[in-house]
Amino acid sequence: MDKHYQCASVFAPYINEFITQKRAQGYSYDDCDYYLKRFDGFCVEHHISEPVITRQLFEAWIEKGASSAEGKSGRHKRETIFRAFSIYMNILETECYIPHHICHLPKVMQYLMSDSDIQEFFSVLDGGRCRNNDPDHIRMYSEYRVMFRMICCCGLRNSEACELRRSNIDLEKGIITIIHSKGDKDRLVYMADDLTELCQSYWLWMTSEQGIQSDWFYPSKDTSKHIIKHSVCRKFNEIWTQTAASKLCDKKPTVHSFRHYFVTKRMNLWMEQGVDLNAMMPFLSNYLGHAGVLNTHYYYHAVEDSIKIIRSKDKVSSAVIPEVITDE
């Protein structure tokens, strides 16, 4: 769909207000904007004349996606966003159908990165240079060096790092405040001292040497906007494919693998120390921003299945926090 598409259906004012309201609350809602504009186009195409979401309209919209070779991930996003919009319409006292059963994604075992994988990834990242001579691209390459470390060392989601505002990171105390994350949950994430010092140096470099004044801790080329998730994924893939490990693994890791690495590393350490994992699970669940302990148990089973692999591979004590973050 054309990114300049303007909503024109009977739902247009509701869609625009819904997205505006969510963004005012701190959500990026880029995916929501995309899928609701597609829904708006669908309504225009099918001459929907009343701003009422019926079960028939919902099912017709879902079937349209099913007939266009949409994957489970896309369908899950579309149904989740549609359900949120239907709830919003009901709040406005417009009686609309609210789907209660949406497509759920199966849990897929992520590639579990070892210490040596992590060390090699950051070695390639730090040893490389931006291929583009544009100053903004060079600046963003240094941003990635800090961002990937923050995701890896704090177990953040990709979106949480991308959408981190400068006002939501306390560089004195080393505390990140995550606002409106998955499941509309807020939480505090505490950084280690070396990561806090890196972030302090990074922001001083950004403001003093680069002259950047942005609301975002990781601004995009257009500094009024944040780096987008897809760009971070592309950069991760670009770096990973340069590692020797990428030629040996049967499953490609993703940015989310850093989050899995953080969790499995912590659990592995607790097990080695004889700490009761069940007792620690609620604390870890809160730290990760999970809706409940059951979500965190997924990682527990991942560790159970891979603990021997992790212990056999993790022989390298890697120092991934550098002293400098500039390209010079």
C-alpha positions as CSV (number, residue, x, y, z in Angstrom):
1,M,0.0,0.0,0.0
2,D,1.2,3.5,-0.8
3,K,2.6,5.1,2.4
4,H,0.9,8.3,1.4
5,Y,-2.5,6.7,1.3
6,Q,-5.2,8.8,3.0
7,C,-8.1,7.0,4.7
8,A,-11.3,7.6,2.8
9,S,-13.9,5.0,4.0
10,V,-16.7,5.6,6.5
11,F,-14.2,4.4,9.2
12,A,-11.6,7.1,8.2
13,P,-12.2,9.6,11.1
14,Y,-12.2,6.7,13.6
15,I,-9.0,5.2,12.2
16,N,-7.2,8.5,12.2
17,E,-8.3,9.4,15.7
18,F,-7.5,5.9,17.0
19,I,-3.9,6.1,15.7
20,T,-3.4,9.7,16.8
21,Q,-4.6,8.7,20.3
22,K,-2.3,5.7,20.5
23,R,0.7,7.7,19.4
24,A,0.0,10.4,21.9
25,Q,0.2,7.7,24.6
26,G,3.7,6.8,23.4
27,Y,3.0,3.9,21.0
28,S,4.7,4.0,17.6
29,Y,1.8,2.1,16.0
30,D,3.5,1.9,12.6
31,D,2.1,-1.6,12.0
32,C,-1.3,-0.5,13.1
33,D,-1.3,2.4,10.7
34,Y,-0.4,0.0,7.8
35,Y,-3.0,-2.6,8.6
36,L,-5.8,-0.2,9.3
37,K,-5.2,1.7,6.1
38,R,-5.4,-1.6,4.3
39,F,-8.7,-2.2,6.0
40,D,-9.9,1.3,5.0
41,G,-9.0,0.5,1.4
42,F,-10.9,-2.8,1.7
43,C,-14.0,-0.9,2.9
44,V,-13.8,1.6,0.1
45,E,-13.4,-1.2,-2.4
46,H,-16.5,-3.1,-1.0
47,H,-18.6,0.1,-0.6
48,I,-19.1,-0.3,3.1
49,S,-21.5,2.5,4.0
50,E,-22.0,2.2,7.8
51,P,-19.2,2.6,10.3
52,V,-20.2,-0.6,12.1
53,I,-17.9,-3.6,12.3
54,T,-20.0,-6.8,12.0
55,R,-18.8,-10.3,12.3
56,Q,-19.4,-10.7,8.5
57,L,-17.2,-7.7,7.8
58,F,-14.4,-9.0,10.1
59,E,-14.5,-12.5,8.5
60,A,-14.5,-11.0,5.0
61,W,-11.5,-8.9,5.9
62,I,-9.7,-11.9,7.4
63,E,-10.5,-14.1,4.4
64,K,-9.0,-11.4,2.1
65,G,-5.7,-11.8,3.9
66,A,-5.9,-15.6,3.7
67,S,-6.3,-15.4,-0.1
68,S,-3.3,-13.2,-0.6
69,A,-0.7,-15.8,0.7
70,E,-0.4,-14.0,4.1
71,G,1.7,-15.8,6.7
72,K,0.6,-16.6,10.2
73,S,2.6,-13.7,11.6
74,G,0.8,-11.2,9.3
75,R,-2.5,-12.7,10.1
76,H,-1.9,-12.5,13.9
77,K,-0.9,-8.9,13.7
78,R,-3.9,-8.0,11.5
79,E,-6.4,-9.7,13.8
80,T,-4.8,-8.3,17.0
81,I,-4.9,-4.7,15.6
82,F,-8.4,-5.2,14.3
83,R,-9.6,-6.4,17.7
84,A,-8.1,-3.3,19.4
85,F,-9.8,-1.1,16.9
86,S,-13.1,-2.8,17.5
87,I,-12.8,-2.3,21.3
88,Y,-12.0,1.4,20.6
89,M,-15.2,1.7,18.5
90,N,-17.3,0.1,21.3
91,I,-15.8,2.6,23.8
92,L,-17.2,5.3,21.5
93,E,-20.6,3.6,21.9
94,T,-20.6,2.2,18.4
95,E,-21.7,-1.4,18.7
96,C,-19.1,-3.5,16.9
97,Y,-18.1,-7.1,16.8
98,I,-15.1,-7.9,18.9
99,P,-13.3,-11.1,17.8
100,H,-12.4,-13.3,20.8
101,H,-10.4,-16.0,19.1
102,I,-7.4,-14.7,17.1
103,C,-4.7,-16.6,15.3
104,H,-1.9,-17.5,17.7
105,L,1.6,-18.0,16.6
106,P,3.4,-21.2,17.6
107,K,6.5,-20.8,19.7
108,V,9.6,-21.3,17.5
109,M,12.9,-22.3,19.0
110,Q,15.3,-19.5,18.4
111,Y,19.0,-20.1,17.6
112,L,20.7,-20.0,21.0
113,M,23.9,-17.9,20.6
114,S,26.9,-19.0,22.6
115,D,29.5,-16.7,24.2
116,S,31.8,-17.2,21.3
117,D,29.0,-16.3,18.9
118,I,28.4,-13.0,20.8
119,Q,32.1,-12.2,21.0
120,E,32.5,-12.8,17.2
121,F,29.4,-10.7,16.3
122,F,30.7,-7.7,18.3
123,S,34.2,-8.2,17.0
124,V,32.9,-7.9,13.4
125,L,30.7,-5.0,14.3
126,D,33.5,-3.0,16.0
127,G,36.1,-3.9,13.3
128,G,33.9,-2.9,10.5
129,R,33.2,0.5,8.9
130,C,30.1,2.0,7.4
131,R,30.1,1.3,3.6
132,N,28.3,4.6,2.9
133,N,30.2,7.8,3.2
134,D,27.1,9.8,4.1
135,P,27.7,11.4,7.6
136,D,24.3,10.3,8.8
137,H,25.0,6.6,7.9
138,I,28.4,6.8,9.6
139,R,26.7,8.2,12.7
140,M,24.1,5.5,12.7
141,Y,26.7,2.8,12.4
142,S,28.0,3.9,15.8
143,E,24.5,3.9,17.1
144,Y,24.1,0.3,16.2
145,R,27.2,-0.6,18.2
146,V,25.6,0.8,21.4
147,M,22.0,-0.4,20.6
148,F,23.0,-4.0,20.0
149,R,24.9,-4.0,23.3
150,M,21.9,-2.6,25.1
151,I,19.6,-5.3,23.7
152,C,22.1,-8.0,24.5
153,C,23.0,-6.9,28.0
154,C,19.5,-5.9,29.1
155,G,17.4,-8.5,27.2
156,L,15.3,-5.8,25.5
157,R,13.0,-6.4,22.6
158,N,14.0,-4.8,19.3
159,S,11.1,-2.4,19.3
160,E,11.9,-1.3,22.9
161,A,15.4,-0.2,21.9
162,C,14.2,1.5,18.7
163,E,11.5,3.4,20.5
164,L,13.5,4.4,23.5
165,R,13.2,8.2,24.2
166,R,16.1,10.1,25.7
167,S,13.8,11.2,28.5
168,N,13.2,7.5,29.4
169,I,16.8,6.7,30.1
170,D,18.5,7.9,33.3
171,L,22.2,8.1,32.4
172,E,23.2,9.0,36.0
173,K,21.4,6.1,37.7
174,G,21.6,3.6,34.7
175,I,17.9,3.0,34.6
176,I,15.8,2.5,31.4
177,T,12.1,3.1,31.7
178,I,10.1,1.1,29.1
179,I,6.7,2.6,28.4
180,H,3.7,0.9,26.8
181,S,5.6,-2.2,25.7
182,K,4.1,-5.5,24.6
183,G,0.8,-6.0,26.5
184,D,0.8,-2.3,27.4
185,K,3.2,-2.9,30.3
186,D,5.7,-0.5,31.8
187,R,8.8,-1.5,33.6
188,L,12.2,-0.4,34.8
189,V,15.4,-2.0,33.4
190,Y,18.6,-1.6,35.3
191,M,21.9,-1.4,33.3
192,A,25.3,-2.6,34.4
193,D,27.9,0.1,35.3
194,D,29.9,-0.5,32.1
195,L,26.9,-0.3,29.8
196,T,25.8,2.9,31.7
197,E,29.2,4.4,31.1
198,L,29.1,3.4,27.4
199,C,25.6,5.1,27.0
200,Q,26.9,8.3,28.8
201,S,29.9,8.4,26.3
202,Y,27.6,7.7,23.4
203,W,25.2,10.5,24.2
204,L,28.0,13.0,24.9
205,W,29.4,12.1,21.5
206,M,26.0,12.5,19.9
207,T,25.3,15.9,21.3
208,S,28.7,17.4,21.5
209,E,30.5,16.0,18.4
210,Q,27.6,15.2,16.2
211,G,25.4,18.1,17.2
212,I,22.3,15.9,17.5
213,Q,19.4,17.1,19.5
214,S,16.7,14.4,19.3
215,D,13.9,13.1,21.5
216,W,15.1,9.6,20.5
217,F,18.1,7.8,22.1
218,Y,18.7,6.1,18.7
219,P,17.6,8.6,16.1
220,S,17.2,7.7,12.5
221,K,18.8,9.5,9.5
222,D,15.9,12.0,10.1
223,T,16.7,12.7,13.7
224,S,13.0,13.6,14.4
225,K,12.3,9.9,14.0
226,H,13.8,6.8,15.7
227,I,15.6,3.9,13.9
228,I,13.0,1.4,12.7
229,K,13.0,-2.3,13.5
230,H,13.5,-3.4,10.0
231,S,16.7,-1.4,9.7
232,V,18.1,-3.0,12.9
233,C,17.2,-6.4,11.5
234,R,19.0,-5.7,8.3
235,K,22.1,-4.5,10.1
236,F,22.1,-7.5,12.4
237,N,22.0,-9.8,9.3
238,E,24.7,-7.8,7.6
239,I,27.0,-8.3,10.6
240,W,26.1,-11.9,11.4
241,T,26.8,-13.1,7.8
242,Q,30.3,-11.9,8.1
243,T,31.0,-14.2,11.1
244,A,32.5,-17.6,10.8
245,A,29.7,-19.0,13.0
246,S,27.2,-18.0,10.4
247,K,28.7,-20.6,8.1
248,L,28.3,-23.4,10.7
249,C,24.8,-22.9,12.2
250,D,21.8,-24.6,10.7
251,K,19.4,-21.8,11.9
252,K,20.0,-18.1,11.4
253,P,19.7,-16.0,14.6
254,T,17.8,-12.7,14.7
255,V,18.0,-9.6,16.8
256,H,15.6,-11.4,19.2
257,S,18.3,-14.0,19.8
258,F,20.1,-11.4,22.0
259,R,17.1,-11.5,24.3
260,H,17.2,-15.3,24.4
261,Y,20.9,-15.2,25.1
262,F,20.4,-12.8,28.0
263,V,17.7,-15.0,29.6
264,T,19.5,-18.4,29.0
265,K,22.8,-16.9,30.2
266,R,21.1,-15.7,33.4
267,M,19.3,-19.0,34.0
268,N,22.5,-21.0,33.3
269,L,24.3,-18.9,35.9
270,W,21.6,-19.5,38.5
271,M,21.6,-23.2,37.8
272,E,25.4,-23.4,38.2
273,Q,25.0,-21.5,41.5
274,G,22.2,-23.8,42.7
275,V,19.6,-21.0,42.8
276,D,16.0,-22.1,42.7
277,L,14.7,-21.1,39.3
278,N,11.1,-21.3,40.3
279,A,11.7,-18.8,43.0
280,M,13.5,-16.4,40.7
281,M,11.1,-16.7,37.8
282,P,8.6,-14.0,38.9
283,F,11.5,-11.5,39.2
284,L,12.8,-12.4,35.8
285,S,9.3,-12.3,34.3
286,N,8.9,-8.7,35.5
287,Y,12.3,-7.7,34.3
288,L,11.5,-9.0,30.8
289,G,8.1,-7.4,30.7
290,H,6.2,-10.7,30.3
291,A,2.5,-10.9,31.0
292,G,3.1,-13.7,33.4
293,V,5.5,-16.4,34.6
294,L,4.1,-18.9,32.1
295,N,5.6,-16.8,29.3
296,T,9.0,-16.9,31.0
297,H,8.8,-20.7,31.4
298,Y,9.2,-21.0,27.6
299,Y,12.8,-19.9,28.1
300,Y,13.2,-22.4,31.0
301,H,12.3,-25.2,28.7
302,A,14.7,-23.8,26.0
303,V,17.4,-23.9,28.6
304,E,16.5,-27.4,29.7
305,D,16.9,-28.6,26.1
306,S,20.1,-26.7,25.3
307,I,21.9,-26.5,28.6
308,K,24.5,-29.1,27.5
309,I,25.1,-27.2,24.3
310,I,25.5,-23.9,26.1
311,R,27.9,-25.3,28.7
312,S,30.0,-26.9,26.0
313,K,30.2,-23.8,23.8
314,D,30.4,-21.0,26.4
315,K,34.2,-21.2,27.1
316,V,35.0,-17.6,26.0
317,S,34.8,-14.8,28.5
318,S,33.9,-12.0,26.1
319,A,34.2,-8.3,26.9
320,V,31.6,-6.7,24.6
321,I,31.6,-3.2,26.1
322,P,34.2,-1.1,24.2
323,E,36.1,1.9,25.5
324,V,35.2,4.0,22.5
325,I,32.3,4.1,20.1
326,T,33.3,6.4,17.4
327,D,34.6,5.3,14.0
328,E,37.9,6.9,14.4
